[in-house]
Structures are given as C-alpha cells and as structure tokens.
Amino acid sequence: MDQVQQLLSLIDAFGNGKMADATISTRLFNDGKRIGILRNGGDIGTRRFVTAVQWLSDKWPAGVEWPPNIERPVPSVVAGEPSEAAE
C-alpha cells in the first residue's frame, strides 16, 4: 500500500462515515479539496504526508481502531493540554 492509500485509509477510518472529506481536508490541509484530489490520483509531498499522519494520530477519535497495517506515530503532547491517552 503506497503512502497516499495509507493516508486515505486513515482518513476513511477517522471520518468513520460521519464526516465529509471536505471537512477533514479543511482541518487537515487547510484545503477542502485536497482529499478529493488525492482520491482522484493526486499526490502530496513527504512532509505533508508526515504532518497529516501525525495530525490524525493526535486527533484520533476514542473508540475507533487505528488501521492495523499502518504504523501509528506517537501522539504529540501540547503544553498545557492533557494527552488523549490520559483521558
């Protein structure tokens, strides 16, 4: 599975059929069309991919399983905010 497919799998699991691609795309890339572009064969750079996967890891909804075939980065801890793992 290439990186774009990995990212789209994460996006599908993250949205869980309850959040539109445009909403996730806006939050993730500050561009409501980017996920649609990826779904239609577009690409993103490595830095953008790494940043997107980290964002998804940091914001991952409780009770939703991270896809087992994709390595999950350790969620970031922002100063002053409790880690989601502690919640």
Summary of the structure (lengths in Angstrom):
residues: 87
radius of gyration: 12.8
end to end distance: 32.1
largest distance: 39.4
contacts: 199
relative contact order: 0.17
helix: 52%
strand: 0%
